[in-house]
């Protein structure tokens, strides 16, 4: 128990004095070393190197790069145009466009922040001009953006698979149905919200216009099909899928759509490198604390604390979700995954819970945390891109946040919604 207290005090104390989370994680490892009386700087350095030295983690920079290439090369814009042609003429149509486009983009990049930023930059000016409530519109776009962490290929799923030593391919496949459910829940909520808004309804496009938009987006729509079929039949690993996504997005942007020039590559690579460096340093720092957590026996202590709930798997998962939702208000997704997945997995396995189901539920809870103030990174990205005040966005996002929590509760009550389709698709 002393080790657990020292870990929590070092982590939250470091964050309270303004340390970046990566440094706070290293601090927790050092604090546990001092408490266990075997401080060694060389061990810290070795764990930092080993933490980032992982073949599956190579998928992260490639999917990050794919997202940047799609935004710079016109792929994201064509997806939005296709969604506009399909549902833009319905009352509140731009909201449905945001949801549909987000689900399609989610199957391409795996990055919630990149997708939300792309949608906000394209759709927010259109929604404001059409008379939509800015706070609700930005809230819908932010909420739709986090489907990128549930619909494969998800960077969050990759991290959970690496940290928990789970099959990333199986987790990818298990995320398809929950991701679609979240999209449907957002659409229903937007229907209820938009009924009270008087906004112009666009003229329905003809069949030829829809076919033209579909043909224009065909190259973009081929990518998720290639990735899912390749993963399903074992043609390539999730890491190799990231490489394929990046190369495909590069070729389509340069030679098919021709909206990106070779001179634009430097900026695209630089943006992807900055984001990747941040994520990978967090992973490396977390490996220091994870190693010390294991040595200090914290997983066993956490397991003992949740043992009273382990007789009822649904109750245990509800406790896990509640824990992640609360922590998600003050901590970003990546450190939550890196710290708590290895700690909670032994208890989950002991309760007989499907580890792939646990990964999906954990990821959805983490994704919702990206929308909760004050830390929510997607919340802050959309507020910055859409030029909507954070308080206005927070007021507008609550209906959609509640819809996503409702889906999470549904999946807790009926785990078969995740497990059965995953087994059928995975064969």
N, C-alpha and C positions, 0 to 999 in steps of 0.2 A: 504493500500500500504506500510505503514511503517513496518508492521509485515512481509510482503513478503520480503522486502529488508533485514530486520534483519535476517530472516531465511536463505536467500541465502548467506549473508555475513558470518554468523556463520558457515554454512555448508562448503562452499568453502574456507573460511579463515582457518578453522580447518584442512581441507585436505591440504591446501597450506603449513602449518607449520609442516606437517608430522604426524598429528594425524591419527590413524586408523579410517576407515569410521564409525565403530560402535561408537567410542568415539565422532566423529564429529556429529553424529546424536543426541547423548545425549546432546552435547553442544548446538545444535539448540533448543532443548526443554528447556534447562536452560536459554538461551538467551531470548526466548519468555516469559518465566516465569518472568524474571526480567523486561522485557518491559511492561508486564501486571500487574506488582507489586503484585505478590502473590507467591513468591518463597517458595517451601516446599519440602525438601529432601525426606520426607516420600512418597509424591505423586510420585516422580521419582522412588523410590524403588518399590512401588506397581505396577507401569506401567511396569517396567522391568520384574517383576514376571508374571504379567497377559499376557504380550506379548508372552511369550513362553508357557503359560499354555493353550494349544489348542489341542483338540483331532485330528482334521485333520492334524495338523503339525506333529503328530507322524509318519505320512507316510514318512517324510523326512529321519529320521535316518534309517528306515528299507529299503528304496530304496537305500540309500547310502551303507548300509551293503550288499545288494544284489549285487551291482556293484562290491564291493571289493571281495566278494565271487566268483563271476563269473570270475574275472581276476585271482584269486589265484587257482581256482579249475579246470581250463582248459576249461570252457564253452566258454569264449571269443575266445580262440584259435581254438576250433572246429567250431565256426561260421565262422571264417576267412578261415578255411580249406574248408568248404562247399562252400563259395563264390568263393574260388580259383578253385574248381572243376567246378563250374557253368560258370564262365566268365573269368577265368585266362588265357585261351588259345586265347582270342581275342587280336588284336593289342592294346597295351596300357592296357593289361588285369589287371595288378596289381592295376591300378587306379580304374577300375570298381569293383575290389575286395574290395577296401577300401570303396567305396560308398555303395555297397550291404551289406557288413559286418556292416557298421555303421548304416544302416537302421534297420537291424535285431537286433543289440545290443541296439539300441534306444528303441526298444519295450520290452527290458528286464530290463534296469537299470534306465533310466531317468536322468543320470548324464553326461553332455557333457564332463567335464574334465576327468572323469574316462574312458569313451569310447575312447576319443581322445588319451589318454595316452596308453591304451591297443593297439590300432591300430598302433600308432607310434612305439611302442616297437617291435611289430611283423612284420609290413610291411616295415618300413623305411629301415632296412638293406637289405631286398630283393629287394626293388626298386632301391637302390643305386648300388647294385651289378649288376642289370640288365641294368644299364646305364641310368636310368631316371634322369631328372634334380632334384637335392635335394630340391631346394627351391619350385618348383612347386609341387613336391610329398608331402612335408610337408604341403604346403598350401592346397592341396586337402584333406589330412587327417584331418587337423584342421577344414576345412569347412564342411566336412562330419560329424565330431564329434558333431556339434551343432544340428544335426537333433534329438538328444536325448532330446532336449528341446521342440520339436514340436510334434514328434510322441509319443503317450502315452505309458507308464506312465511318465510324465514329472514333475520333481521337481519344475520347474518354474510355471507350471500350478497349482500345489498344492498351492504355495505361493499366486498366483493371486486369486485363489478361496477363500483362507482364508482371505486375506486382503480386497477383494472386496465383500465378502459374496455372492459368486457365486457358482453354481453347478459345482463341480470339475469333476464329471462324464460326464456332458454335454461338458465341455471344453476338456476333454480327447478325446471324440468321435469326436469333431469338428477339432481336430488337425491331424487326420489321413490323409485326402486328401492333405492339405497343406504340410505335411511332405513328402508325396510321390512325390509331385510336385517339392519340393526342391531337392530331390534325382535325379529326372529325369533331372532337370536343370543342376545339377553338372555333370551328366553323359554326357550330350550334350556338355557342356563346355570342359570336359576332352577329348572328341572326337576331338574337334577342336584343342585343345592344343597338344594332343599326336600325331596328324598327322604329326607334324613337327619334331617329335623325332624318331630317328632310334633306336629301342630297339628289343631284341630278342622276338620271339613269341613262347610260350610254346606249346607243343604238346597237342592236344585236348584229354581229358580223355575219356575212354570208358564209356558206359552206366552203366556197373557194378561198375566202380570206383565211379561214381556220386552217385549211389544207396548206396554204402558202406559209403560214406561221409554223405549222408542224414541220414542213419540209425544211424551213430555215433553221429549226431547232434540232433537226434529226441527229446531227453530229454530236450535239451536247447530250441528247437523250440516250445515245448509244453507250456512253461511259458507264452509268450504273448497271446496265445490262451486262456489259463485259465483265465488270467487277464481280457481280453476284454469281453469274454463271461460272466464272473462273474459280471463285472460292468454293462454290457448291460442288464442283466436280474435281477439285484438287489440282487444277491447272497451275495455280500459283498460290503462294502464301499471302497473308495480309500485308506483310512488308513489301513483297513484290507487287502487290496490288497498288500500293502507294506510288511506286516507281512508274507503273503503267499509267496511273491517273495523271501524274505530273507530265510525263512525256506526251500522252494523248492530248492533254489540255494545251501544251506548248505547240504541238504540230497543228492543232485545229485553230488556235489563235493566230499563228504566224502565216499558215499557208491556205487555210480554208476560209475563215472569216476575214483574215488580213486586217484586223483592227489593232494588232500589236506589231510594233517594229522591233528589230534586233536592238535598236538603241534604248528601247523600254525595258529590256531584260535586266539591266543592272538594278534599276529601282525595284522591280518585282522580286529579284533574288535577295536584295537587301532587306525588304520588308519581311519576306519569309524567314530570312536568317535571324532577324531581330526577335520575331515571335518564337522561333524554334529555340534560340539561345535561352530565352526566359524559361520555357517549359523544361528544357533539358537540365538547366542549372537547378531548377526545383527538384527534378527527379534525382539528380546527383546528391543534392543536400539531404533529401529525404532518406537516401540509402544509409547515410551516417546515423540518423536517428532510428531508422528501422532496425539496423544491426544492433544498436544498443538496446532498443526496445525488446528484442528477442533475448539478448543476454540477461537483461534485467527481469525477464519472466513476466512482462506486462501482458502478453496475450493470455497467459494462464490466469492472471488476475482479472482481466476483463471477462474471460470465459466464466470464472467463478461468480462474477457480479451479475451476469445475465443468465446464469444457470436456472434461477427460479422461473424464467420465462421459456426455457428451452423445451418444456413439456408440450407447449402449444406453439408450433412453428409460425402460425400466423401472428400470434402475440409477439414472438421474438422479432419477426420482420417489422412489425409495427413499431417496436421500440427502436430498432435500427433506423427506420425511416424518420421517426421523430428526432432522433439524435442528429442525423445528417441535415435535416431541415433547419434545426436550431443552429448548428455549427455553420451551415451555409450562409447564415446572416452575417457572420464575422470572418469567414475564411473562403478563399477561392476553391474552385473545383479540384485543381491538380493536387494541392497539398492534402485536401480531404481524402482523395483516393489513395495517395501515397502513404498517409498516416494510418487510416482506419481500415482499409481493406485487409492488410495482413493481420491486423489486430482482431478483427471481427470474424474472419473466415474460419478459424478453429471452432468457434461457438456455433457458427452456421452449419458447418459440417457435422458437428456433434448432435445438432438437433435434427439431422436428416434432411435438411433443405437443399434442393438442387442448387449447386453453385452458380450455374448459368442464370437461373432465375434470380438469385441474389444479386448477380452482377447487373442485370437489367434494372431491377428495382432500385439498387444503390445509385445507378447512373441517372435515373429519372429524378430521384431526390436531389442529387448533386446539381442536375441541370436546372431544377426549380430554384436552387440556391443562387444561381447566376442572375436571377430576376429580383431577389430580395435585397432591400437596402440594409446597410450602407455600402457593402462591399461588392454587390452584384456587378460583375464585369460587363455582361451583355447589357444590363440596365444603363450603365454609364456610357458604353459605346453608342447605343441608340440615342441617348440624350445628347451626346456631343454631335453626332452626325445629323440628327434631325433638327437640332437647334431648339429643342423643347426643354424647358426647365425640368430638373430632376423631380421636384415636388409635383409638377403637372403630370409627368410620366408615371410617378408612383400612384397618383390618384386614378389614372386611366388604366393601369395594368391589373388591378385587383380582380375584376371579373374573369379575366383569362388565367390568372394565377390560381383562382379557385377551381376553374375547370380542369386544370392540370392536376391539382391535388385530388380532385374527384376521380380522375382516371387512375391515379396512384392508389387510392383507396380501393377502387374496383379490382385492380390487379392484386392487391393484398388479400382481398376476400376470395378471389377466384384465380389462383396461380395457374390453372390450366389454360387461361387465356394466353399465357406466355409459353408454357412448356409444351402443350400439345401441338400448336402450329410449328414450333421450333423443331420438334421431332419429325413432323411430317415433311417439312421443307428440307431438313438435313438428311432425311432418309434413314 
